[in-house]
Amino acid sequence: MPTNLNALIRYKTIDRCLRNRSVKCSIQRLREECSEALGEKRGVYKTVSERTIRDDIRVMRSDILGFNAPIAFEDGCYFYTEKDYSIFKTYIKGRELLHSVFQLLLEQRDSISKPVMNELLFHIAKELDIVLPPDIYTEYLAERKESGGKRDTSDNAFMPGLDAETAQAERKRSSQQTKSNRLQSGAFDEATDFLDSMQTTQHPDVYEMEVEPQVVDRSFSWRFVFDAISAATDANA
């Protein structure tokens, strides 16, 4: 399993802690919560370092993954300045990042058979114009047939809670923001390093495909990625 899966579990854990305003999220508290989550989900029983947590918060605050989390620090504790914020409500922006997420899901797919995983892979592959491996496509079609083809395959399927007009406005805003972010070379370099760390060995043919760094036409919610990964890690717990 790639180390970045551990990072995603930590991001999810930190997000849960910061959304709970009744909890004082000191660096030590976040270390303990993340260490416990990794032990439960991944069988990694090792205390997460303070440096790792600070790096995680830096990434969450930035646009590297599109989170732009409003995290503040006061009186020794971290918290969200926006009451309703969650990384679960943010979107994956940019084809390179979307492609790396696709690779990560491919790598995790073998650990669980779950419709949300195959459906998410199908939609991302369609967006990136990538052909799904035959076994995944066959399973996806079978799941669609079993459900009567009633799953939402519209452009808004991975933008939960948004009506069509709002979803379209969000896609336009995301595209403009992504173009602007590319001008920030420092952040782009960090994003490139992050993507390189997500290389999969199970599907090297997918990794080697060149993906133009264009704006994705639709926005994919991070919530579905975390749901798929949570399902995979729960299955291995």
N, C-alpha and C positions, 0 to 999 in steps of 0.2 A: 504493500500500500504506500502511496506517495505521502511525503510529509505534509503536503498542502491540504490533505484531507483532515489531518489533525488541526491545521490552522482554521479550516472552515468550522470545525466543531468548537474551537475556542471562540471564534467570532460570534457564533450562535449563542454560546454560553454568556459571553460578555454582554451581548445585546439583551438577553433575558434579565441579567442582573441590573443593567442600567435602566431598564423599563420599570423595574420595581422601585418606586420612590420611597418605599418604607425601609429599604435596605441601604446602609452606608457602604458604598463600593470603594473601599480602600484597595490599594494595590495588592495587599496581602489577601483580602477577601476574594479578589478576582483570581489570584493564583490558586487559592484553595478550590474555588468553584470549577475552574478550568481543569485542574488536576483530577478532581473527582469525575468530571464529565468524560475525560479521556480514559480514565480507568474503567468507567462503566460501559462506554461505547466501543472502546478500542482495546481494552486490556492493557493499556499503557499506564502502569502504576509508578509514575515518576512525577515529582513536584515540578510544575512549570515555573521557569525562572522569571524574575522580575523584568529582566530585559525582554523576554519573549512577550510578556503582557504589554509592555510599553510599545514594542514594535507593532503588536496587533492593533493597539489603539491608534497608532500613527496611520496604519493602513486604513482602518475604519474611518478615520477623519478625512482621509484623502479621497481622490476620485479614481484611484488605481483600479478598484473593483466597482466603482460607481456608487459607493455607500454615501460618501460625504456626510458622515455622521456628526451631528452637532454635539460633540462631547466636550464638556467643560470640566475643570478641576478646581476644587475649592475646599479648603479646610481638610486637606488630605484625602478627599474622596472624588471620584469621577461620577458624572451624571449627564443625562441628556438635557439640553436646554429647551428642547421641544417635547412637550408632554406626550404627544401621540407618535413620536418618531420610532421607527424600527427598521432594521436592515431588511426585514421581510417585506417591506413596502417599497423597496428600491428595485431598480431594473438593470439588467445586463446590457451594457451599451458598447457597441463596436464589435466587428466581426472577429477580430483576433481573440478577444476575451470570450466571446460566445463559442469560438472554436475550441479554446482550451477547456471550457466547461463541458463541451461535448466529449472531449477526450477523457476527462475525469469520470463522467457518467458511464462511458463505455467500460472503463476499468473497474468501476464498482458494480456494474450490472450483473456480473456472474455470481455475486454474493446474494442475490435476491431476485425473485420473480414477482414483479409488481407492475400492474398496468401503468401507474403514473410514470415509472421509469421509461418504459418503451414509448409511451405517448410523448413524453418530453423529448426523447431522442429523435423521434420522428419529426416533430415540429422544428427542432434545431437543425436537423439534417436538411429539411426542406428549405429553411431560410438560407443555409450556407451552400445549397446545391451540392450536397454530399450524398452519395448512395449509401444507405444503411447496409450493414452486413446482412446477408440473406436470412440468417436465423432470427435476427431481431425483427426484420420486416415481416417474416412469417408469423411470429408471435403477435406482433402488433395487429396484423390483419385478423388473426384468430380472436384476439381480445375485442376488436371492433365488432366482429360478427356476433360474438357472445353477448355483447352489450346492446346489440340491435343497431349499432352505428349511431348511438344517441350522444356520444361524447361531443363536447364542444370543440370543433376544429376551426372556428372563426379566428380572425386576426386578433380578437380580444380574449382568446382563450387563456392566454398567459398574462393577462393584465387584469387580475381579479378586482371586482368592486367598481369598475369604471364603465360608464355607458359609452356608446360608440363615439360620440362627439368628444368626450373628455379623453378617451383613449387615443383618438387621432391627434388631439392637441398635445398629449403627452409624448407621442412618437415624434412629432415635429420638434418639441422642446428638447427631447433626448438627442435628436440628430444634430441640432444646433449646438448643444452643450458638448457633444463628443467632438465635433469639428474644432471647437474652441480649445478643448483639452489637448488636442494634438500639438498645439503650439507650445505647450509646456513640456519642454524636452526632458526635464528632470523626472517628472512624473511618468513620462512615456518610457524612459529607460528602466524605471523601477517596474513598470507594468511588463516590459519585455522580459526582465529577469524572472518575474513571477510566472509568466507563461512558459518560459523555458523549464521551470521546475515542475511543470505539470505534464511532462512527456509520459506517455503510456507505453509500456513494453508489450502489452497484449494486442494492441492495434497500431503498430509502427507505421503501417501504410497510411493511416489517417493522419498521423502526426506529420508525416513528410509532405503532405499536400500543402501547396501554397495557398494561403487565403489572403486576399487583398484587404488591407486595413480600411474598409469602407464602413459606413454607418449601416447598422442593420435596419431593415424596413419595418420591423415590428419590435416591440420591447418585451423582453421575457422577464418575468418576475423572479427575483432571487428566492422567493418563498418556495417555488416548485423545486428548485435545486436542493434547498435545504431539506425539503420533505423527502426527496428521493434518496439523499445521502443518509438522512436519519433512518429511513427504512432499511438501508443496506447495513448500517452500523448496528441497528437493533437486532438484525438477523444474526449478526456475528457475536453479539454480547453473550 
